[in-house]
Amino acid sequence: MHQHDTAPADWPSHITLSPFDDANAQLVRTVAPKGWLAPVPKDRYHLVVIGAGTAGLVSAAIAAGLGARVALIERHLFGGDCLNFGCVPSKALLRAARSWHDARRAATDFGGPMVSGDGDFSAVMERLRRLRADISHVDGVERFKALGIDVFLGGASFVAPDAVRVGTTDLRFRRAIIATGARAARPAIPGLADTPYDTNDSIFSLTERPKRLVIIGGGPVGVELAQAFARFGTHVTIVHSHAQLLPRDDPDAAAIVTASLIADGVRLVHEARIERVSHDGSQFSVHMAGEPHVVPLVADRLLVATGRTPNVEGLGLDVARVQYTPQGVTVNDKLCTSNARIFAVGDVSSKLQFTHVADAQARLVVANALFFGVGGGRASTLVVPRVTYTDPEVAHVGMTREEAASAGQPIETMHVDLRENDRARLDGDTSGFLKVHVAAGSDRIVGATLVAAHAGEMIGEMTVAITNRVGLSALGKTIHPYPTQTEVFRRAADMWRKRKFTPRVGRLFAWWFRIVR
C-alpha cells in the first residue's frame, strides 16, 4: 500500500527560481526569506498545518482568525504551486500569447494595422515574473506571521501520532492538516530521467523562446502551453497517448480546441507510444514506436505534462498512523485520515487537483477538525467547476453525459451554438457552444459544458444554479444584458421551455383561442 517514506529525487525542494532578477529576488524575500528565525514553539497547538500552498494557507488563516493557536510549516516556497509554478505564471503567459494572436488578426478580422516581425519573448517573461512577485505578498511569510501564526520554514515529519518535527523542533498538536500538495509526475519513459526536461516547475523560468518544443501530454496543462508557445512562434508538437486531446472533457469541446491548436500551427500526435527519450547536450530526440521507419521528434525543449504526483514521501506518515497510497493520503468524506487527529486537503489527497478545490476543502476542514464538524461539511457535496484556459476556453461543472449515464440519471440536453449569439458574432469568437444537461422531466440542472472565449468567467452562473438548485426555467426568467455571451443561458432555457410545448399543449392553446374572441 505504501511507497518508500524518503524524499525522492524529484521532490520539489530542489527547484530554484531563475533568472535571479529583481522580481524573483522580491518573490524569494516574500515567500522564502533567508535567515528566518523560527518562533519559540507553544506547548501544544490547536492546529499544525504542513504545507503553505493554497490549502494550507487558507486553513491556517481561518483557524488563526477564530483564535486558535496555529503553526504553519513550509519546506520550500509559500504560495505553493499555484503562485510560483502554476495558475499565476501560466495565466500571465497565456494572456501575453493571446495579445500576440489578437495583434496578428487585427488587420484581417477588424481592419486594424498590419503587424509583422517577432515580439519580445524576454519581455513577456519579465512581465510574468514581475506580476508574480507583486501578487506574492498575499501569500507571504510576513503576512501570516502578522495573523498570529507561528511560521516554521523547513521539512516536516511526524514523530508521533500527535507530534511533528521541523529540523530539531518538535510541535505537539491537538489537530493537524496535511496540505503538502503535488508535483509534476514523471512518466515511465526510458531515458527521460537522464535528460534536462521541463515541467511546469521550470518552464516559466525561460528567458529565450525555444524554436522547437515537444510536449508530452494532451491534458489541460499541455494544450494551454502548446497554444501559448505556438502563438509566440515556436514550432510545437503535442505527443499523447489518447485518441483525443482533453480526454476528460466533452468530445465536441475537445474537437474545437483541437481545431484551434491546429490553426495555430500545433502538430498533434495522437495515440502515441514513446519508446525512449534522449538528449545529446543541445537537443532532445523523442523516439516513437515503429522506428526506424518513424523519424524521431527533435526539439530544443521537452515539456512533460502528464499529471501530478501527491507529495506523500518524507512525512513520517507510517509513524503518524496515516494511511496513504501512491495516489495520495487516504481521507474520508470529512477529509479526516485514518488518524482521527490528522486531516488532509488539497492535491495531496484530492482527485480534483485545482486551486479552487483546495480553497473550498480548506474552508470545510477547519470546522471538521476543530469544532467536531459543526459548520463544516462533506467534500462530496462540493460543486466543482473546472476550466481549461485555451482559446476558446473550455469550462465544465456537474455531470458529463457519460457520468449521468453511469449514475443511471436520465437527462435531456440543451445545445446552444455560439454562432447564434450576437455578441460572439460581433467579437469574431463564434467557435463554441453551451450544453446544459437537466434531469429528464424537470428543469433541474445536473451539468453544463461551455466553450467560449471567456467560458471560465461565465461558468459561475451554472455553478451557482447547481449549488443552490436553481432550475433552468429560473435562469430563463433572469434578464441578461444584451449583447453579451451570457445570453446563451437564457437561450438554453428558452429551448427547454419550447420542448414543454407538446402537441397536447398545442391543442389546448388552439382550443383556448377558438373560444376567446
N, C-alpha and C positions, 0 to 999 in steps of 0.2 A: 504493500500500500504506500510506503514512504519512499521518497527519494533520499539520496545521501544528504546529511544535515550540515554540510560545509558549503561556504560560498563558492559558486562555480566561476570559471574564468571570465564569463560574460556578465557577471554581476555588475550593475550599473555604477558602482562606486569608482570604477576606473575612468569614467568619462571625464574629459576635460573640455572646457569651453574655449574655442578658438574662433577667430584671432583674438588675442587678449587686448582689445582696443578699449577706449574709454567706456563704451556701452557695456561690454562684458565685464570690465572691472567694476562698474557700478552694480551690475547684476550680482556678482560674487559678493561684494560688500553687503548686499541686501539679503541674499538667500543662503550664504555660507560664509559669514565673516570669520576671517582668520583670527586666532588668538581669543576666541570666545571663552569667557570664563563661566564655567558651569555653576549654577547656584548650589547652595547647601541644601541637600535633599530633605524633604519633610519626613517625619517618622513614618507616615503612611498616606498615600494619595487616594482620594476618591476615584481618580481615573488616571491611568497611564496610557498614552496613545503612542504607538510605534508607527512612524511614517508621517511626513509632513507634506503629502500631496493633498489633493482636494478633500478626500475623505477624512484624513487625519486633521487637517486644519479646521474644517467645519465642525468636526466632533469636539475638538479641544476648545474652540471658541464658544460653542454653545454651552458646554459644561462649565467653563470658567465664568461665563456670563450669568449662570444660575447660582454661582457661589461655590462651586466645587473646587477642591484642591486638585490641580491638574498638572501633570508632567507630559511634555511633548518631546519625542526623540526623533532625530533625523540623521542618517549616516551620510547623506550626500547634499542635495540642494532642496531647500524649502520651495514649495510650489510644485514639486514633483514633475511628472512627465508633462502635464498639461501646460504649465507655464514655460518650462525650459526646452522641451523637445517635442511637444505635441500641438495642442489646439492653438496656442498663441502664435508661435512662429509659423506654423503651417498656413494659418489663415492670412497672416501678413504676406506670405509668399503667393498664395492664390489670388489675393486682391491685386497684387502687382502684375501677375500674369494676365489677369482679366483686363487690366487697364491697357496693357500692351496689345492685347487682342482687339479691344474696342478701338484703339487708335488706328489699327490697320484696316478695320472695316468701316471707319468713318466715311471715307471717300466713296466707296461702292454702295453702302447702305443708306447713308444720310447726306450725301453731297458735301462731306467735310473735306478738310485738306488732305492732300496725298502725304503719306508717311513712308519713308524709305530708310534703309540702313538698320544697324543694330542699336539696341538700347544699352544701358549701362547696368549690367547684371550686378556688379560690385555695389552699386548704389542701392539696388533692391535689397541686397543682403545687409548693408549698413542700416537701412531703414528698419529692417526686421529686428536687428539686434538692439537698435535704439528704442523701438516701441516695446520690446520685451523688457528691457531694463526700466523703462518708465512705468510699466504696469506692475513690476515686481514688488513694489513697496506694499501692495495689498497682501502679498503672501510672505512678507519679510520677517526675519527673526525678531527684529526690534519691535515690530507691531505686536507680535504675540507675547513677547515679554511684557509689553505695556498693558496687555489684557490680564496680567496677573498669572500667566502660565510660566512654569519652570521649564526652560528650554535646555535640552541636552543635545549636543552635537557629537555623534559617534554611532558605532554599531551597537545594536541591542540584541540581547539573547536572554531567554528565560532561564533562570537558575532554580526556580521552584514554581509550583502552580499559582503562587501569588506574589512572585517577585521577578524583576527583570534587571539585568546588569548592563550598564553602559560604561565601557572602559573598566575602571576598578570600583565603580559606584553601584551599589545595589539599591533599587527602588521597590519598596513594598507597595502593594495596591489592593484596594477593595475590588476594583474592576479594571480591566484593560481592554483596549481595542487594537487589533492588528490592522494596519492600513498601509502595508508596505508596497502595494501596487504591483505592477508587472513590467516586464522588459520585452524588447523585441525578440521573437522566437528565432532560433537558428534551425532551419530545416536540415534534415539528414542528407545533404548532398556531398558526395565525395569531393574533397579538395577545398570546399568552401572555407573551412576553419583556417586554412593556411593562406587566405587571401585578405587584403585590406578592404573588404566590402563595407558598404554603408548600410545603416539603418536610420530610423528617424532620430536616433541619438546623435548622429554625426552629419547627416545630410544638410542640416541648417547651419553648419559651420563653413560651407563652401564660400569662397570669395571669387572664384572664376567659374564661368558657365562651362559645363562639360559639353564637348561636341557630340559624344555618343553616350547614351545611358541605357542600360538594360535593367529593367525592374522585374524581380521575381515576385509574383503575387498580383492577383487581379481583384483584390478586395478594395474597400474604401481608400485606404492609405495609398495603395499602388496606383489606382486610377486618378486620384486627386493630384498626386505629384507628377504622374505621367503627363497629364494635360498641362499642368503649370510649366514644366520644363520644355515641352513641345512648343508652347507659346513663346517661350524665351528664345527658341531657335535651336534647341537640342534635338538630335535625332534619337527618338525614344522607341524602345521596343518593350512591350509587356509580355512576359512568359508566365503562363499559369496553367494549372492542372485541370481546370473546369471547362465545361463546354461554353459557358457564358461568363462575361465579367459580372461582378457583384452577384455571386451565386445565391446569396440570401435574399435578394430583392426580387420584386416583380419582374418577370421576363420582359414585359413591354418597356418597363423603365430601363432595364439593363440594355435593351436594344437601342434606345435613344442615346444613352451615354456612349455606347459603342460607336454609333454613327458620328457623334460629336468628336470623339477621340480620333477616329479615322480622318475626319475632316481637318483636324488639327495636325495631321501627319504622323500620328502614333501607329506603329506597326504592332499587330496583335498576333500572338502565337497561342492558340487555344489547345487545351488537352495535351499540353507538352509534357514530355518526360526528359528531365535533365539527368544526364549520366554523370557529369562531373563539371567542376569549375576550376579554372587555372588562372594564374597571374604571372606575367613574365617580367614584372618590375615596372611596366609602363601601361599595360592594357590587360583587360580581362578577356577570357575566352569561355563562353558557355557552350559546352558540348552537349548536343541533343541526341536522343536515341535515334538510331538509324545511320549514324556515321559509319564509314567515311563518306556515305552518299549525301549526308546532310552537312552543310558547311556550318561550322560553329559561329555563334554570335560573338562579335567583338565589340568591346566598349571601353571607354575611358573610366567610367564609374559603374559600379554594380550596386544597386539598391535592393535589399532584401526586405520585403513587406508581406510576410506570410503569417501574421498573427502575433499574439502576445503570450508570454510565459509568466505565470504568477511568481512573485518573489517570496518563496517559502523557505529557502535554504538559509542556514546560518542563524536561525532564530531560536533554536532550542525548543522546538515545538513538542518533541517527544518528552522532554523534561516537564513541560507545562501540561502534558496530557491532552494536547490539542491534536485532533485527527486532521490529516491532510493527504492529498494525492498530488500527482504532477499537474492536475488541473486547478489546484489551489486549496485553500483552507476550507474544510467542510463546515457549513453552518446550517442551522435550521431557519424556518421562516421568520424568526425573530432576530436573526443574524447572530445567534449565540453558537459558540463552538461546543465541542464535547466537554470542555471545562466550563462550568456554569459561571465562572468569574470572568471569562475571556470571550470577547466578541470579535468579529471580523467584518470589514466593509470595503467596498470598492473593488478594484481589479484583482486583488489578491484572493477574493472569494466569489466574485460575481461573474456569471457568464456574459452579462451585459457590461462590457468594458467601455463605458462612456463617462466623461467627467460629470455630466448631469445626473447619472445614476449614482455615482459616488457621493455627490452632494445630497441627493434625496435619501440615500441609505444612512448617511451620517445624521440626518435630522431625525430619522427613526431610532437609531441605535442608542442615542444618549438617554432617551426616556426608557427604552427597554433595559439598558444596563443599570442606570442609577435610580430609577423610580418604579422598578418591577413592571415595566410595560405601560404604566399609566401615561397617557399622552403620546405613546409610541405607535407602533403598528407592525404590520407584516410586509415583508418585501414583495410578496406575491401580489399585493394589492396595488402596487405602483403601476401607473400607466406611463409607459416609457416611449417617447418619440426618438427616432434616430434620423440622422441626416448625413448624406454624402455630398461634399461641397464641390462637386464638379459643376460644369456649365453646360446644360442646366443642372440644378441641384435635384437630388432625389431624397424625399422625406417620407417617412412612414410612421404610423402609430397603430397600435392594436393588432388584430389578427390579419394575417395574409389569407388569401383564398385557400392555400394549402393547409394552413393551420386551422382554419374553420372546418375544413373537410375532415381533418384528423380528429378534431374535437367533436365531430358529429353535429356541428352547428350549421343548419341550412341558412344560406344567405342570398340576398339579392344585391346586385352591384350596379351602381350608377356610374357611368363613364362620361366625363366631360372633356372634350378635346380642347386644348388651349387655343387652337385656331378659331374657336368660336368666341373667344374673349377679346373684346375691343382693345383693352389696354395692352394685351400681349401682341396684338397685331400692330398697334401703334409703336410699340417698343422694338418690334422686329424679333420678338422672343416667343415664337409660336411652337417651338419644339417641346411638347409636354402634354400632360393630362392630369386629371383628378379622377381617381377611383374611390368611391365610398362604398363600403360593404355594410349593409344593415341586416339585422336578423330577419329572416323571412317572415312576412306577415306583419311586420311592425316597422317603426322608423328608428329603432334603437341602433345606433352606430356601433359596430364592433371592430372596424378597422378602416384605414384610409391610406392610400398612396398618392403622393403629389409629386409631379415632375414639373419644375418651373424654375425660372431664373433665380427666384428668391423663395423657394419652397421651404427652406429652413425657417424663414421669418413667418411663413403662413401656416405651418402645420400646427401651431399652437391653438388655433381655433378648433381643430379636430380633437386635439388633446384635451382641451377644456370640456368639450362636448362629451367625450367618452368618460372622463373622470367624474363629471357631475351628472351623467345620464341625461344630457340634453339631446333630445331627438332631432333627426334631420329636418322634420317639419318646423321645429322652433328656429333652426338656423335659416329656414326659408322665410320666416316672418321678420328676421333681422334685416335692417336696412344696411346694405354695404355701399360705400361711396362709389360713384361712377366717375371716371373709369378707373377701376382697379382690378388686379388679378384675383382679389378675394371674392369677386362676384362668381367665381366658379362654384363656391359653396352654395350660393343661392340657386345657381343653375342646376346643381345636383338635387337640391330639394324640390325644385320645380319638376324635374324629371321623375322623382319618386312620386310626387303628387299626381302627375299625369297617369302613372301606372295604376293609381287607385280609381281612375276613371274607366271602369269596366263597362262592357256592353250593357249590363243590367243597370248600372248607374246612369248610363246614357239614355236608356229607355225611360227611367224615372224622370230625368230632366225634360225629355221630349213631352212626356205626359203633362208635366207641370206647366210648360209654356203653351200647351194646347188649351189648358183650362184658364190660364191667366191672360186676360185680354186687356 
